[in-house]
Amino acid sequence: MSVLNLRDVLPFPGGANSSDIFLNGQHLNLTTLEYWNYTLFSNGTLSNNSWCFMTDLPFTPGAVLDNGTFINATSCYTPMKAIGTRSAIGVGYAVAFGICLILILINLARHGKLYLPVEKRFYPIGRRWQWYWGCFVCAAAIIGLFFGIDVDRYYIQDIPIVINVFFWFLMQMGTTALVWEAVRHWGSWMERQFIDPNPFVLHDTDRRWLFEFWIPLFFYFWLWMNFFLVIPRNWEPIIRQRSPQQTIEQAEPAATDGRFKAAAFMLVICWCTIIVSIWHSIRHYEPRNRGWFNRTIGFLGYMPFRFTLEIPLLLALVAYQILCSFRFRLSPLNAEDTNYVAMYLGGYTPSLLILIIQIIDGFMRPNEDRELIRQRRVRGEEVNRQLGITKKPAWWRRVNGQLPPDNMADQVLRNVREVGGGRPTARHVEALAEQRAAQIQEGQTGPGRSGATIEMNELRRANSAASSIRARGAPPPPYTPYTGKSGQRKEERMVQAAAGLLFPNSATPPTGEDRGRTSEGETAETQQRLDTSERSRSTGSTGSGLSTTGPPQQVRSMLDV
């Protein structure tokens, strides 16, 4: 038993005179104490219902002033006692919940990552809610358990007992929501796999869809009813556990009132809703069995093994909260004389085991997007097998020359290798310039003049001798790489360069910066065309499409092109 079990009013001990008391070796003014309505209690405290100070050694006040201020006094609401059984067990559980929090964050990153585009019917937040609630449960448990240390260390009970049970109730609510979200998402995952081969196999407006739309709202309504029945209340009577009589008269009736009882039964409705949700998912997304016995066996067989463990644990958690609302002796709200075995075994162990089961299952299951990709690949291989399509190995394309086009990085790397760098680059550029000059000199002789054959010439109109005469202008200028910013002009330059290689004797259209200007070669070419036209009109049209002055052309067959 604690030192607070006896709390009787004691008379002030006598002192040097009628207005003085001698308390544990210190003289205090009795007149001032009576004026401020201070009372001496048998548990070693001096209080006036507003302020409370310790009187036992070594916490005895040194003096009291006329305005009621104590010198060198220690408040009763100070953590001065040693850690007890409640705190020691609580620290161990807090460490376990902290480890679970780290593992839950790992599972959240593992299962929350996307590998497929987001679908309208299956949002990514749906698969993450169970892990969010797991983080909430761990945080609530850690905060409440660490405040439980001060429940043991406080000489007179104060706010730590309220914070401890406050977060304990939040942990209970979060554990219920965690199991619900795990069950709800399992049904959503079953639906996603069911409709993935054929998205139109299920309708979006049938009774199944309406049931899945309304049942989460129904569940969270009763869960929030549990919250509003427990949390918003006057917690001051729970703190009144400073003596056995005060505990019996104030704390116990407040801890077992009708609101706590009703809130516990709200969780019973939530638990039944979870069972109905599992039944609904098995009924619509799993093969049906005939007969009640076979359906019961199928219900247990189709349900994941983690739910077989989590649902009884959740039921034990709800049952303990109901028990606490009737038996104050077993409740964590009892700060002085509770049953620690029942408190931790029924209040914290089910939540911890549910978290451990969720974590183990999370590490065993693959990411849902990856699993869906695997299922699609398996279905594709099955379809290919039915159609007789054999997938070729990866080296097949390389052997047969079916290589994919180079990307921009490969093209830049190839250009750099061709050009090189430093002084060798200049030599390479000079070699290219000499090669281009040789090509220009060879083009001035012309394939027609040298008697060489050509593959194809430009088309000519047979009804005009003037238009059939070949232009004897200068060969096209050498191609220079484009350095501007216009994509259209760059394409024009590339087309001009290609035309110059295919048709070296044809006239090249002026570039963008030479438009509107007339060069000397163009002037001579224009004068030559006018002279030829004059001779053609005087001698008559040949109609043959051949030049009258040059040697005959030797045209190769189109099959050789």
KAZIKA-V281718 format. One record per residue. RES is the residue in three letters. SS is DSSP state (helix for helix, strand for strand, loop for the rest). Layout:
BEGIN
<<RES SS> <RES SS>>
END
This chain:
BEGIN
<<MET loop> <SER loop> <VAL helix> <LEU helix> <ASN helix> <LEU loop> <ARG loop> <ASP loop> <VAL strand> <LEU strand> <PRO loop> <PHE loop> <PRO loop> <GLY loop> <GLY loop> <ALA loop> <ASN loop> <SER loop> <SER loop> <ASP strand> <ILE strand> <PHE strand> <LEU strand> <ASN loop> <GLY loop> <GLN strand> <HIS strand> <LEU strand> <ASN strand> <LEU helix> <THR helix> <THR helix> <LEU helix> <GLU helix> <TYR helix> <TRP loop> <ASN loop> <TYR loop> <THR strand> <LEU strand> <PHE strand> <SER loop> <ASN loop> <GLY loop> <THR strand> <LEU strand> <SER strand> <ASN loop> <ASN loop> <SER loop> <TRP loop> <CYS strand> <PHE strand> <MET strand> <THR loop> <ASP loop> <LEU loop> <PRO loop> <PHE loop> <THR loop> <PRO loop> <GLY loop> <ALA strand> <VAL strand> <LEU loop> <ASP loop> <ASN loop> <GLY loop> <THR loop> <PHE strand> <ILE strand> <ASN loop> <ALA loop> <THR loop> <SER strand> <CYS loop> <TYR loop> <THR loop> <PRO strand> <MET loop> <LYS loop> <ALA loop> <ILE loop> <GLY loop> <THR helix> <ARG helix> <SER helix> <ALA helix> <ILE helix> <GLY helix> <VAL helix> <GLY helix> <TYR helix> <ALA helix> <VAL helix> <ALA helix> <PHE helix> <GLY helix> <ILE helix> <CYS helix> <LEU helix> <ILE helix> <LEU helix> <ILE helix> <LEU helix> <ILE helix> <ASN helix> <LEU helix> <ALA helix> <ARG helix> <HIS helix> <GLY helix> <LYS loop> <LEU loop> <TYR loop> <LEU loop> <PRO loop> <VAL loop> <GLU loop> <LYS loop> <ARG loop> <PHE loop> <TYR loop> <PRO helix> <ILE helix> <GLY helix> <ARG helix> <ARG helix> <TRP helix> <GLN helix> <TRP helix> <TYR helix> <TRP helix> <GLY helix> <CYS helix> <PHE helix> <VAL helix> <CYS helix> <ALA helix> <ALA helix> <ALA helix> <ILE helix> <ILE helix> <GLY helix> <LEU helix> <PHE helix> <PHE helix> <GLY helix> <ILE helix> <ASP helix> <VAL helix> <ASP helix> <ARG helix> <TYR strand> <TYR loop> <ILE loop> <GLN loop> <ASP loop> <ILE helix> <PRO helix> <ILE helix> <VAL helix> <ILE helix> <ASN helix> <VAL helix> <PHE helix> <PHE helix> <TRP helix> <PHE helix> <LEU helix> <MET helix> <GLN helix> <MET helix> <GLY helix> <THR helix> <THR helix> <ALA helix> <LEU helix> <VAL helix> <TRP helix> <GLU helix> <ALA helix> <VAL helix> <ARG helix> <HIS helix> <TRP helix> <GLY helix> <SER helix> <TRP helix> <MET helix> <GLU helix> <ARG helix> <GLN helix> <PHE helix> <ILE helix> <ASP helix> <PRO loop> <ASN loop> <PRO loop> <PHE loop> <VAL loop> <LEU loop> <HIS loop> <ASP loop> <THR loop> <ASP loop> <ARG helix> <ARG helix> <TRP helix> <LEU helix> <PHE helix> <GLU helix> <PHE helix> <TRP helix> <ILE helix> <PRO helix> <LEU helix> <PHE helix> <PHE helix> <TYR helix> <PHE helix> <TRP helix> <LEU helix> <TRP helix> <MET helix> <ASN helix> <PHE helix> <PHE helix> <LEU helix> <VAL helix> <ILE loop> <PRO loop> <ARG loop> <ASN loop> <TRP loop> <GLU helix> <PRO helix> <ILE helix> <ILE helix> <ARG loop> <GLN loop> <ARG loop> <SER loop> <PRO helix> <GLN helix> <GLN helix> <THR helix> <ILE helix> <GLU helix> <GLN helix> <ALA helix> <GLU helix> <PRO helix> <ALA helix> <ALA helix> <THR loop> <ASP loop> <GLY helix> <ARG helix> <PHE helix> <LYS helix> <ALA helix> <ALA helix> <ALA helix> <PHE helix> <MET helix> <LEU helix> <VAL helix> <ILE helix> <CYS helix> <TRP helix> <CYS helix> <THR helix> <ILE helix> <ILE helix> <VAL helix> <SER helix> <ILE helix> <TRP helix> <HIS helix> <SER helix> <ILE helix> <ARG helix> <HIS helix> <TYR helix> <GLU loop> <PRO loop> <ARG loop> <ASN loop> <ARG loop> <GLY loop> <TRP helix> <PHE helix> <ASN helix> <ARG helix> <THR helix> <ILE helix> <GLY helix> <PHE helix> <LEU helix> <GLY helix> <TYR helix> <MET loop> <PRO loop> <PHE helix> <ARG helix> <PHE helix> <THR helix> <LEU helix> <GLU helix> <ILE helix> <PRO helix> <LEU helix> <LEU helix> <LEU helix> <ALA helix> <LEU helix> <VAL helix> <ALA helix> <TYR helix> <GLN helix> <ILE helix> <LEU helix> <CYS helix> <SER loop> <PHE loop> <ARG loop> <PHE helix> <ARG helix> <LEU helix> <SER loop> <PRO loop> <LEU loop> <ASN loop> <ALA loop> <GLU loop> <ASP loop> <THR loop> <ASN loop> <TYR helix> <VAL helix> <ALA helix> <MET helix> <TYR helix> <LEU helix> <GLY helix> <GLY helix> <TYR loop> <THR helix> <PRO helix> <SER helix> <LEU helix> <LEU helix> <ILE helix> <LEU helix> <ILE helix> <ILE helix> <GLN helix> <ILE helix> <ILE helix> <ASP helix> <GLY helix> <PHE helix> <MET helix> <ARG loop> <PRO loop> <ASN loop> <GLU helix> <ASP helix> <ARG helix> <GLU helix> <LEU helix> <ILE helix> <ARG helix> <GLN helix> <ARG helix> <ARG helix> <VAL helix> <ARG helix> <GLY helix> <GLU helix> <GLU helix> <VAL helix> <ASN helix> <ARG helix> <GLN helix> <LEU helix> <GLY loop> <ILE loop> <THR loop> <LYS loop> <LYS loop> <PRO loop> <ALA loop> <TRP helix> <TRP helix> <ARG helix> <ARG helix> <VAL helix> <ASN loop> <GLY loop> <GLN loop> <LEU loop> <PRO loop> <PRO loop> <ASP loop> <ASN loop> <MET helix> <ALA helix> <ASP helix> <GLN helix> <VAL helix> <LEU helix> <ARG helix> <ASN helix> <VAL helix> <ARG helix> <GLU helix> <VAL helix> <GLY loop> <GLY loop> <GLY loop> <ARG helix> <PRO helix> <THR helix> <ALA helix> <ARG helix> <HIS helix> <VAL helix> <GLU helix> <ALA helix> <LEU helix> <ALA helix> <GLU helix> <GLN helix> <ARG helix> <ALA helix> <ALA helix> <GLN helix> <ILE helix> <GLN helix> <GLU helix> <GLY helix> <GLN helix> <THR helix> <GLY loop> <PRO loop> <GLY loop> <ARG loop> <SER loop> <GLY loop> <ALA loop> <THR loop> <ILE strand> <GLU loop> <MET loop> <ASN loop> <GLU loop> <LEU loop> <ARG loop> <ARG loop> <ALA loop> <ASN loop> <SER loop> <ALA helix> <ALA helix> <SER helix> <SER helix> <ILE loop> <ARG loop> <ALA loop> <ARG loop> <GLY loop> <ALA loop> <PRO loop> <PRO loop> <PRO loop> <PRO loop> <TYR loop> <THR loop> <PRO loop> <TYR loop> <THR loop> <GLY loop> <LYS loop> <SER loop> <GLY helix> <GLN helix> <ARG helix> <LYS helix> <GLU helix> <GLU helix> <ARG helix> <MET helix> <VAL helix> <GLN helix> <ALA helix> <ALA helix> <ALA helix> <GLY helix> <LEU helix> <LEU helix> <PHE loop> <PRO loop> <ASN loop> <SER loop> <ALA loop> <THR loop> <PRO loop> <PRO loop> <THR loop> <GLY loop> <GLU loop> <ASP loop> <ARG loop> <GLY loop> <ARG loop> <THR loop> <SER loop> <GLU helix> <GLY helix> <GLU helix> <THR helix> <ALA helix> <GLU helix> <THR helix> <GLN helix> <GLN helix> <ARG helix> <LEU helix> <ASP helix> <THR helix> <SER helix> <GLU helix> <ARG helix> <SER helix> <ARG helix> <SER helix> <THR helix> <GLY loop> <SER loop> <THR loop> <GLY loop> <SER loop> <GLY loop> <LEU loop> <SER loop> <THR loop> <THR loop> <GLY loop> <PRO loop> <PRO loop> <GLN loop> <GLN loop> <VAL strand> <ARG loop> <SER loop> <MET helix> <LEU helix> <ASP helix> <VAL loop>>
END
